[in-house]
Amino acid sequence: MIHAPYNFVPLSENVYFPNWADIISQDIPFTDGEDGEIEISIENLSPLFVRDGHVKEESTEWSCHIVEGTEKKYFIPASTLKGCFRSVLEILSFSKMCRYNDDFFGYRSFTTQVSSTYASKMKNVKNCGWLYLENGKYYIMECSKGIVKIPHFILEKIFPDFVKGEDHKTAKVKQTSIGTLDSPFPEIEVESSKVKGSIHIMCAIVHSGKKIEYSVSEEKLSSLKEQSKEMASLIKKIESLLSGKYKVVCTGYMNGKKVEYLFSDETRSAKEVNDEVIKKFNIHKYTPYFAGERGNKGYLQEMLSKGEKIPVFIEKTNGIITNIGITRMFRYPYNYSVKDQVKKVQEWSEDSRLDLSEAIFGYAKSDDQLRGRVHFGHAFCTTIIKDGECSPMTGVFGQPRASYFPLYLKQENNRVLTYDSNIPIAGRKRYRIVKGFHTVKLSEGNGNEKTKTSFRPLPARKVFVGKIRVHNLRKVEIGALLSAITFHGNSVQGVYHNLGLAKAYGYGIVKCTISRLKGLNYSEEEYLRAFEDEIVSYIRESYKDDSFTIQEDSSIQMLVKIAESTHLKNDMEHMKLGDFEQYKESRNFSKLKEPSEIKLKSMDEVKSDYVKQRAYSLLEELRGVPSPRNIDNPDVIKEQITKWESVKEVLEKNNLSTTEVELMLTQLKERLFILENPTTFSVGDIVKAKCFAPKKVRVDGYDYDIQLVIPKWEADRIVGQEISTKIKQISKAGKIVQLEYVVD
């Protein structure tokens, strides 16, 4: 069964376009625009590591932090939070899928079923040339003599330092072994002739004054060809060498490869290359020789940027260049790009109108931009984390790219379809949440230290607090932002975000809670309801879907399923290298599935949850205030009574226990009576008192903590009775402090 630590939220065919997007202004507020703050609390439920992109030091194994004195103060960067919440908001608000790389992908295979057409495609690659960049446009100068091969055994004689071994698999190593970094393509001259009779072929290679000659007689030629097919093949390559001046071009390693190439100095006039051809040529951006790796600029790409010419192989159809590559058997582009597959399911993806995520967060395009109206602050940890708490970890974090069509395309009918088929993209990738918040063992790779990443994740169960400032946001927009933070109110049922490094291994699972809305006009559930009502109304009307609801939408259901903490470690399992190839060829494979069938909460249920949350939060807050008996201000007591009564009302509506609340209300009301009705008794007065516990009495319904002096033998007998007492002590405030029992 195919498996991965992530799944895809399918794209919605429907896109929501807010009708106010074209009048957004930083200076002229909406009449209903609001400014305020959303205070959030974030608890990491699994170890968390967020690399600081601004730190350029050698060691980057520590998570984002600032140093105060001798301590590291850790934080989750604002940019990380913004990206985390925006990606969720794009799904919940039915935004366009427009933030992606519009790549073409390619293949190079002779034997697989999926790539069975590769060999026939390569038959059209019959020429080569020199590609260069000038004034932002690409041009090609085609070689006049087509593709000419030169055997390795000849190169070894011309260039004693030539490297051909299998340990050196990059073209750059071979190229610089015969040339230099500044002049990598050495020039040679070929003198070739064929003579009938005793000499069948004579070939001379001239380089830097050095001349190497080959001659083979007719008789010897026949003998060598009979000895081995390999020798016959080599002789055939010598025969193919045409007289002229060439530059030697080396390409990458391929099993059994025994030749490199000669690019003729005789070239045709330069022709501009079609943009579509260049776009397909960019499939080489994942090839180290062209585009580099680990932050270094690629060898060929750097040459292009300097205005130098690089060698390319050319495919033509009906005399027109259709594809180019950097090797003779180059990676061949599929028919369709990522954009084509996105448009297949979401025809609105290129609509110029702003969607809600663009309206809120802003955008930057080549010809236009809009500043966002949401500002995220860093979320700082509330406690100091010692270095010893951050254990060092090492792993390899390779993963399939979007070129891996078995997962990234929406496969159907139990057969694998590639980017040659115009089928929808699978959707937006989201990493699963591990049940119990356990981490999965990191991949160790093949032992190559260069591929490993070392980091020190922060321990789990740390709390971070931050603020999100909003400016001139409408009620619907604030609701969308709150919806993204809370998964539209479903975060109370075990749905979580994940962020930072190693999400595929269970790291970075976080619980986000809205602590307070400051300066805003409505409650959380009112904002959420406004957002939902707007989305539902728009889609029902614009797309004629009268039955549409957010709770039943397949995209949103999948979002919440992936984010629900129901995934076992097996659900997070990574495929082995052999599995990747197997599923490219499989004609019957299982799709990625989620373990739960989650039911999203309705807005009425969300409102009930929020009311309960506020009641419990207030209850927790009130538990921390001073005991009623220690409060001497009647106004404070009245304020407390109001809060406790509101908590009681909520608990009663939700059929929850109110015992604790009722007891506190009794004490508060008794204390208020005492404060508003001070005693007028004097020492020595005889008063009636209710004895509710040994040595504790209540006089006229107040001062229940008055001490009672009583003979030991009377203690048990008088509990629960009304007795006569004499006042022994009164405080300066007029409060009875001590009574003495008077025997009736």
N, C-alpha and C positions, 0 to 999 in steps of 0.2 A: 504494500500500500504506500502511496506517495505521502510524504509527511514533511512538515516544516514548522518552525517555532512561530510562524506568523500565518495570517490569512488575509483575505482581501474583502474590503467592503465594496460591493458592486456599485458602479456609478448609476445615479438616477437619470432617467431620460428627461426628467423635469428639472428646470433651473428656475430659481426664484430671483426676480429682478426688482429691487425696491424702487418705487416710483419717485422717490425723493433723491435718488443717488446723484442726479445731474445738477442739483442745487446745493450740494454740500459745501460749506465754507468754514474756514477757521475763524473768520472775523465776524460774519453775520450769523447769529445763532438761530436755530429753529425756535418757533414760539413755544414748542413743548420740549426743547432740548434741555438736557440736565447735565450738570457738572457735579462730580462727587468722587468718592473713593470706595473701592471694594477691598476690604481687608480679608486676606486669605491665610489659612493655616495649612501647611503641608507636612505630612508625616511619611517618611520613607519606611515602607513595610519590609523592604529587602535592602541589602547593601546598595549604596548609590555612589556613582562616580560621574562627575560632569567635568570634562576637560576644559581648562581655561584657554580659549582661543587667542587671547591677547598676550599670554605669557610666552616669551621666546627663549626661555632658559633651556639648558640641555635637558634637565630633568623635568618631566611633565607628569610624573606619576601621582602627584597630589591633586585631589579634586579642587575645584574653584575656591579660592580663599583670599583674604587679605591678612596681613600680619599686623597685630597690635601688640607691641611690646615683644614678649617671647611666645605669644600664643597665635595660633592660626584661627581666624574666624571664618568658618566655611559658609558658603551661600550657593543658592541655585541662581544662575544668571538670568537676568530679565529676558534676554534673547531666547533662552531655552524655554522659559515659561510661555513666552509669546508664541513660539513655534508649536509647542505642545497643545495649547488651547486653540490656536488658529486651525490646526489640522482637524480637530474635532468639530469646530464651528463650521468648517467648510462642508462637512457631511450633514450636520444637523440643519443647516440653513439652505441645503440644496444648491450649493454654489457650483460654479463651473470648475471642471478640472483643467486648470491652466498653468499650474506650477509644476512643470515636469520638463525633462530634457527630450526634445523631439528628435530622438535618435533613429537612425537606420541600424539594423543589426545584420550580421552576415554569418555565413557558414563555410566550412572547408572540409569536405568529406567525400571519399570515393566509394565507400562500401555501405553506408547506412541507408535505411529505407527512406527516412525523412529527406536526406540530401542526395537522392539518387540522380538528380539532374546536374550535379556539380560538374562531372567530367564533360558533359556536353557543353556546359557554359564555358569551360576553359578552352574549348576548341576555337572559340571566337577571339581569344587573347593571342594575337599574332604580331603585335607591334609594341614598341617601347618608346620612351621619350623623356623629356626633361620638363618638369613642372616648376613654375615659379610664381611668385606673388608680386604684383606691381600696382600701386595706387588702389589697393583694396580689391583687386581683381586677379583671378588666376588664369595663367596661360600655359599652353603646352607646345613644345617644339618636338615634333615627332622625328624619330630617327629614320633615315631613308632606307636602311638595310634590314629593317625588322629585327626580330629577336635572334641574337647570335650567341651560342653557348661556347664556353671554353672549359675543358676538363681540368680537374684539380691537379692532375699529375703534371700538366703543362705550367700551371700557376706556381707550383712548388719549385720548378726549375727557374722560372723568371723571378719569383719573389721568395728567397730562402726562408723568410720569417712568416710566410703565409700559414695561418692557423685554420685547420679544417676539422680538428678533433670534435668528438661528440660532447666533450665537456664545455665547449664554447658554443653555445647555442644562439648567440645573438649576432645579428649581421654587423653590428658596430665593431665587435671584437675582430671579426674577419676583415672588415673593411680597413680598419686602422692598422692591421698587421701588414698590409701591402701599401698603405698610403699614410697620411697624417691627418690629424684633426682638422687642420686648416685646408688641406688638399687631399681629401680622402679617396678620390677616384683617379688612380694613376693612368697615364696614357700609354698605349702600346700601338705598334704598327704591325700589321699582318701582311706578309708577302706570300701569296698562295698561287699555285699553278698546277694544272693537271696535264700530263704528257702521255700520249699513247706509247705503248711498247714496254721497255724495261722499267721506266719510272712511272708509277701510277699517280702518285701525289707527292708534292713537295710543299712544305709549309715552313715559313720562318717568322719568328716573333721577335720584334725589336723593341727594347725598352732601355732607356738611359745608356745607349751605346752598346748594350749587350744584345747579342743575336743568337737565337736558338733555332736550329733547323731540324725538320723532320722530313724523311723521305722513305717511301715504302714502295718496293718493287711489286709488279703485278703478281709474280710468283709467291712472294712473301705475304702479300696481302691475302691471297686465297688461303694460304696456310694458317695465318693468324685468325682469320674469320672462322675457320673450321675448328680451331683449338677451343674457343669459348665465345659464347654470345656476348659476354662482357667486353672482350677485346674487340670484337666486331663493332660493338656499340661505340667504343672509344675512337676507333678509326673513322667511323661515320661522323663523329663530332669534329675530328680533324678535317675531314673532307668538307664539312659545312662552313669552315672558316673562310670568309671572303676577304680579299685584299682590301686594305683600307686602314684608317686611323680610328682607334676606339678608346673608350674609357672603360676600365674594369669595374663592374658593379657586383658586389656580394650581397646575397640575401640570406635569410635565417636558416637555421638547421632544420633538416627534414630527413627522416630515416631513409637511407639508401641514396641520398643525393650526392652526386659526384661532379657537379658542374657549377660554375658561376656564369656571369653574363657579360657580354661586350655591347656597349651602347655606342653606335656609330657617331663619329664627329660630324658626319654629313647629316644635316637636319633640314626639315622643311620649315617654312615660315611659321612663326608663332600664331596660335589661334586661342581665342578666349574660351575658357571652359564653362559649360553650362552650370548654373547654380545647383541644379538637382544632382549633377554628377559629383560636385564638390561635397554636397550634403551627404551623399552615400559614401564618398571617400572618407568621411569623418568616422566611419566605423573603426578606423585605425587608431582612434583616440585611446583605445584600451590596449594598444600594442606598444610595449616599452620602447622599441627601437624608434618608433615614430613620435609618440607623445610622452614618453618618460614614465617614471613611477616614483612613489614615495616623495612627491613634492619636487622632483627634479624635472627640468624641461627635457623633452625628448630630442634625440640627436637630429633627426630629419626635420622635426617641427622647428627647432632652433635655426636650422639652415634656411628654412622658408621665411621665418620672421626677419632674417638678415637680408632677404632679397636674393639669396643664392638658389641655384637650381638643384632639384632632387630627382633621382631616377624613378620612373613609374612604368608599369606595364599597362597596356591599353587594350580594352575590348571595344570593338566597333560593330554596329549593326547598320547595314545599308549605308556604310561610309561615314556614319556619325558616331562620335565617341559616346558610349553609354556608361562605361565604368572604368575606373582606374584603380590600381593597387600597388603596393610596395614590394610584392614578390611575384614571381612568375605564376605560381598557383595561389593567387591572393584570396582573401576572405571575400566571398561573393555576397553582395547585399540582397536582402529579401525584397520583395515587391513593395511592401508597405512599411511605413514608419510608425512610431508610437502615436503621432498625431492622427494618422489615418485610423488607427484602432480606437482611439478615444472618440473621434467623430462618428465612428460606426455606431456607438451607443448614445453619445451625447452630442446631438447636432448643434446645440447652443454653445458648445465649448469655445467657439471663436467669436461669439457675439460681442460687439463692442460695448454693450451696456454693462454697467457695474453690477456684480452680484453683492450679496450682503457682506461677505468677508472682505472684499475689496473696499466697500464703502466704509467699513469700520476700521480696518487695519491699514488702509491705504495701499498704494502700489507705486512702482517705478518702472516705466517703460522707456524705450529709446526716445520716443517723441512726446511723452506726457508723464505726469506723476501727480500723486495726491498724497498729502501727508495724513497719517492716521490720526484718529481722535481718541486713541487709547494708549496710555503710557504705562508700561510695566516697570516695576522696581525690582531689584534683587530681593530674593527671599533668604534672609539670614537665619542661621541656626540659633536657637534660643539657648543652647548650652555650648560650653567649650569642649571640643573633642581633642583628646590627647593623641599624639603621634602613634603611641603604642596600640591605640584602638583600631588603627587602620592597617590591617594586615596586607602585605604585598601579594598581588596576584599576577599571573602571566597567562596569556592565551593568544590564540590565533582567531581573528574575527572575519575571515573570508566568508562571503555569502554570494548566492547567485544574483546576477544583475537582471535587469528587465529583459535581457536577451534570452533568458531561460523560459522559453515559450510554454512548457508544460504547466507552469504555475502562473506566469504573468499574463497569459491569454485565457479567455473564458472558454475552456475546452468543452466540447459537447460530443454526444453520440459515441462515447467510448473509443474515440480515435484521436491521436495527437495531431493538432493543427499548428502550423508555423506562421511566421509573419508573411509568408507567401499567400496566406488565406486572409481575406478581409473580414476578420471576426473581431468582436469587441475585446477590449482590454479587460483583465479580470477585475480591476478596480484599484482602490487605494490600499496600500499595504499597511497593516497594523499588527504589532507584536502581541502575542497572547499573554495572559496573566496566569502565573502558576498558582495552583491551589496550595494554601498553606504558606505562600510566599517564599518557597524554597528556591535556592539557586541551583542551576544545572552545571555539571562539570564542564569547565572550559575546554575548548578544542586545543590539542597540543600540536596539531599540524604535522609536518614531516621532519621536524627537528631543526629547520632553518631558523636561526636566531633573528635574521633580518625581518622575518614575517611576524614575529611575536610582538605583542604589546604588553607592557608592564604598567600596572596601575594599583593604587591603594584606595579601594572603595571605603566610603564612610559606613560605619556600622548601622544596622537597622534600628528603627524606633527612635529616630531623632526628629525633632519638630523644627520646621522653618516657617517664618512669618514674613509676609510681604504685602505690598499694596498695589492695586491697579487703579490708576487715575483715569477717569473718563471725562471727556470734554464735549459738550454739545451733542450727546447721544440721545436719540429718541427712545421712548419706552420699549419699543420692539427691539432695538439694537442692544439695549442693556439686557433685555431678556435673552437675546441670542448669546451674549457673552456669559451670562449666568448658566445658560443651558450647556454651553461648552465645558464649563468648569465642573458641573454636576451631572453630566450626561443626561440632561433634561430631567433632573430631579431623581434619577435612578441610582445615584451614587450611594444612597442609603442601603441598597440591597447587594452590596459587595461588588461594585463596579469601580475600576481604578484606572488611573493614567500610568504610563511608564515613560521614563525619560533618561537621558544620559547614555553612557556606554554599556554594552553587553546586554541590551534588552532581550536579545535572543536567548540569553541564558538565565533569565529571571531576575536580573539586576534592575534597579531603578523603578520598582513598583511604588507608587505614591498614592496616598489618600489625600484628596484636596477638599477642604471644608471652607465655606464662606463664614468668616467670623462675624463680620458686621458690614452693613451698608451705611456709609457715612455721607450725609448731605444729599441723599437721594429721596425721592418722594413716595416710593411704594415698597411693599414687601417683596421678598424673593418670588413667592408664588404668583403674585400679581404680575410681575415682570415676565415670568415664564409663560403665564397664560396669555399675555398680550402677544408674545412671540409666536406661540403655537397657533393662536387664532388667526394671526396674519398669514402665516405659512399655509395653513389649511385652506383658508378662504381663497388665497391666490391660486393655489394649485387646482382646487376644485373648479374655479372659474376659468382660469387660463388654459387648462389642459382637459377640461370637460370630464373630470374624474370625481363624481359626486360622492363616491364611497371612500375617498382618501382620508386617512388619519395618520398622524405621526407614529402612533403606537404600533400600527400594523404595516408600516413601510418596511420593505425588505432590507434596504440599505441601513436604516437606523437600527433595526433589529440585529443585523449582523455586527454593527459597530458595538452594540452593548454585549452581545454574545462573546465577542473576542476579548472585550475588556472585563468580562466577568471572571472571578477567581475560581473557575471550575476545571482548569486544565491540569492534568496530571503531568508528571515528568515525561512520560512517553509522548504526550502531545507536543512537547518542546523538542523532541528528538531531531537532530540534524541528519540529513542524508549524507551517506558516504559518497566519495568521488564516483565509484562505480554505479551508484544508484542514479546519479544525475544523468549519465549516459543511457542507462537502462530505460528511464522514463521518457527520454527523447524518442525512443524507438517503440515503446510499448503501444499496442493497439487496444489494450484493455486495462485501464488503470483507474484507481479510485481518486476522487477529488478530495481536497482538504475539507474536513468537516469539523463542526464545533460540537462539544460534548453536551451542551445544554439547549433547551428550548425555552428561552427566557420570555417572560411576559412583562412588557413595559408598563409602567404605572400610568394611570390616567391622571389628568390634572387635579381631579378631586382627591385622588389618593396622594398625589404629591403635596397638595395643600395640607392634608391631614398629617403627613409626615413632618412638614415644616412646623406646623402648629405644635406637634408633639415635641419636636426638637427644641423649639423655643421654650416650651414649658419645662422640659428637663434642664435646659441650660439655665433658665431663671431659678429653678429649684436648686440647682447646684450652686448658683451664685448666692442665693438666700441662705443656704446652709452655712456659708462662710461669714455671715454678718454676726455682730455681737448678740448674745442672749438677751431676750426682752428685759429681763430683770436688771441688765446693766445699761439700759437706755433711759435717759432722764428727759428727753425732748419729746413731747406729745406729737409734734409734726412728723418726726422720724417714724414713730410708731404707726401713725396713720398711713404714711407712705408704704410701710412694710405690709400693713394689713391689705392695702389695695393690690400689691403685687402677689401676695399669697392667695388672695381670693381669685385673681385671674388665673393663677396656676391651678387652683382647685377646679375652676370652671372647665379648663381644657382637659384635665385628667378625667373629670366626670363624663364629658362628652365622648371620650375615647375608652370609657369603661375601665379606667386604671385606678389603682388604689389611692385614696385620699387621706389615709389615716395620719400620716406624718404631717400633712398640711393642716388638717383639722386640729391636731394637737397644738401646732404652732399658732394657729389663729386664736385658740382659746387663751394661750399664754399672752399673746399680744394684746388681746382685748382686756384681759385682767390687768395687765400692766398699765394700759391706757386709763382704765378706771382709777387706778391708784394715783396716777400722775394728775388726773383732772379732779380727783376728789381726795385731797390730802386729809389725814386723820386730825380730829380736834380733841382726841382723848388726852388725859394727863396721867402722869405716873400715880399709881394707887387706885385708879378707876377699876371697877369690876365690869368685865365685858364677857359676852358669850362668844365662844370660839368653836369652830368645827374642827375636830381632831381627825385628820385624814391619814396620819402616820405617826408612829411614836416620836414624840418631841417636835412635831410639826403641826401647826394649826393655821386656820384661815379665819380672819375676822371680817365680817360683813362682805365677804366675797373678794377680798384682796389681801395682800401681804401673806401669801401662803407659805412663805419661807420663814415665818416668825419662829424663833426658838421658844420651846416650852420647858419650863422647869417642872418636873413631875417625879413623884416617888416611884421607885423601881417597880413596886408591886402593883401600881396602877396602870403601867404602860400598855399591857395587852387589853385590859378591860375597857378602856375608854376610846380605843381606835374606832372611828366611824361614828362617834357620838358627838352631840353638842354639849359642851361643858362650860362651867364658869371659871374665869381666870382673872387674875389681878395683874395690871400693867406694871412691869418692873423697870423697863427702859424704853425711851423714845429718842430717835435720832434728831439731829439739829434740823433736818428737813421735815420733822413731824411724823416720821414713819415709826410704827411700833416695831421694836427690835426684839424684846423679850417679855414673856408672860410667865406668871406663876400659877400653877393649878390650885384651884380652891375646891375643897371637898364639899359637895352639896349636903 
